[in-house]
């Protein structure tokens, strides 16, 4: 993985010093609330219902044991003992005192972590497939390109004050594993007819109140030109985007308003003026160095499958949480943070510390964070899988619910968020308990359910098999339901089922939907395939009859 050098450390130190001075000026009333708001947001600090929330970036989801230990320290020392992994490969702390921020940022910097551009009208944490580098069907590893783009656009002077927040995702295999098309920019690594490596560029995606999928604006950009093309795309958006209407500031509204062809034409016109600028050409020496940093740190070994049938509970966990690695003799392990009756994505400081030791011992000191709020250990020897499961069991992280209906994705909702209209975590727990009790938890199979407490769609409910969106009607909680969303192979938006249902009804309604699916599925048929085959009518009839 990428390791910070002296220049990186110096940069983070200067940034901490700068924000510390800004906090001091705010406390002295030299900065008013509006002035300070834009500064704190660019350092990942939100004002929430009960306290400040700090969002820490985990670039393209890659993290090591030292960083996990430091997150544990922050959770224990400055928060209430836990953190919350998000759907965009970040971690959030929900009980932060402003006075502690300088020390927190110093502690993060000591481990090569930061909160820069995790909020505000800037380019956010760049996300990538958490299985980059270990998939058998990979075109190219997305992580080195993610790091180059992250460095290039961090505090970029031209793009530090965009019309709205801006999210980039990079995908390295043919199927969309990162929800690339619901980002402002999605980069698909491709090879052209001459087998040259480059990127197909998608622009104009985004969820929220007006969900839209990104459209392909350039079918092939050579890898050496990706920085210049991204600059032209961002420049076009920066100049043309709607700054006079905060609700229509995202690039998706600009692409829709202009039309894909006109938008592409404007970007192309700007790009032709800058693409030959040597300063904007991809530095292949730097890319090679990064690729060396990201090289798989192990060699293939003889296949071993030791202790595979020792324990029935282990066999269930192995079926749901262990995946093939392209390196023979190794497995990819999913550590699910969606356990029965727990808040999805939450992890205690004790678990973070214990997990850090396991990552160091069993996974070459590397873990990944997923868009489903889980942790991946990508380099585990097959003969160590059973022992690792035992160690995970001791710290209550051996949930066998990856790829089951218990694996619910949820935002913090009204428990913490000042924007939320309804709760999310309690609904997730109730659904897990209902399906655990009725025996349908594993029968439902790899069925995704995402819950958002407001239209901002932090849980990505639009692209789940079953999506729940919290609404407030006359101070009562309701949930709008969408069905048939997808990010497993491609990105599709779910279709609205009908009228919203009350909080008292929603658990029963989810059960009815799942039962319609189970009654109609053929063998191992997915929810998405059943939904396309039978349509929405049977689900409506069951829910609203």
C-alpha positions, 0 to 999 in steps of 0.5 A: 500500500502507499506509504506517506513520505516526508513531504506528505508528513510535512503537508499534513503537519502544516494543514493541522497547524493551519486549522488549529489557528482557524479554530483559535480565531473562531473561538476569539470571534474573529471568524463568524459561524458562516466563515468557520463552517466552510473551514471546518467542513473542509476538515471533515467536521460536522455539527450534528444532533448531539455533538460534532461528527468527524469524518476521516478519509480512508483513501480508496479503502486501504488501511494498515494495522498502525492506522487501525490502532490510531483509530482505536485510540481516537475512538477511546480517547476522544469519542464514546469508544467506537467509530462508524464505517461508512458507505464511502470508505470513510470512518466517522466519530460522532461525539467530538469536542471542537477543543480536541480537534487539533490533537485528533488531527495530529494523532491522525497525521502520525499514522498517515491519516487525515480528514481533508476534503471529507466534506464541503464543496470539494473533491471527496475521498476517492473510492475504489473496488475493495478487492483491487489487486486480488480479483481474477478478472481484473483489467488493472489495479485501480489503487495506483491511479486512485492515489495519483488522482487523490494527490493531484486534486487534494487542495487543487487551487482551481477546484477547492470551491466547487458548486457542490460536493464532488465524488469520484470512483474508479473501477478496475474490472468489467462489472461495476463493483463500486457503484461507479455510475452513481458518482459525479465521475466514474472511471472505468479502466479499459483497453482499446482495440490496440490493447492500450490501457485507458479510461472510459469516463462517466459523468453526472451520477448522483443519488439524493432527492433526484437520483441519476446515473452517470452517462459515458462522456468519453469512451477512451482517454489514454492513461497518460491523459487522464489528469488533463481530461479530469481537469477539463471536466472539472473546469467545465463543471466549475464554470457552468455549475449552478452556484445560485441554487444549492439544491441543483449544484451537483454536476448531474443537474448540469449534465442533464440540463446541457445534455450529454452531447453538449456537455461532452463537447464543452469538455472536449473543447477545453481538453484540446487546449490543455492535453498537450501540456507536459505538466498534465501528462501522467508521470509514468515513473511515479505511476511505476513507483506506486504500482510497486508500492501496491504490488501483492506482498506475497507469492503463490503457494501450494493450495491448502484447505486445513480445518475446513470441516471442523465446526458447523458454525465455521462452515456457515461463516466460510460459505458467506464470508470467504472469497477466492483470491487470484493468488493460489493458496490464499483467501479473501476474508470479509469481516462483517460489521452487520451483526444481528441487533447491532448498528451496521458499520459500528466498531468498538475501540477494543475491536479496532485494536484487536483487529489491528493485530489480526491484520498484521499477523494474518493479512500482510498488514493490510485491510480494506473498507467496503461500500457495504460498511465491512472490512476485508482482509485480502491476503489470508493463507488458506491454512490460517482461515480457521484460526483467524475465524476463531480469533474473530469469534473472540472479539465478536467479529465472526458474524456469518452474515456477509451476503445474507439478508442480515447484511443491512446497510444503514446510515446513522439516521435520527440517532445522530444526524441533524439532517435525518427525518427518521431512524435507520439503525433501530429499523435495521435491528428490527428487520434482522431480529424478525428474519432471524426469528422467522427462519428466513434470514439465510433462505433469503440469500444474498438479498440487499436492504439499505436504509437512509434516514433522509433523501441524501441517500447516505446508505445508497438505498436507491441501488439496493434490492430493497431500499427504505427512505425515511420521510416525515409526514406531520411529524410521523415517520414513514418509509418510501420503498424502492425495489430492484436497484443494483450495484452487483454487476452494473448500476441500476436505480430501484423503482418506487413501489407505491405510497410510503408506509408508516414506521409501524408497518415497515417491518411487516412490509419488508417481510411481505416483499421477501416472501413474494421473492422467495415464492417466485424465485427459481433455484439460485435466482437473484432478487434483481432477476426475479424482479425483472421477470415478474415485474413490480405488480406482485409486490404491490399486490402483497403490500397494499392489498 
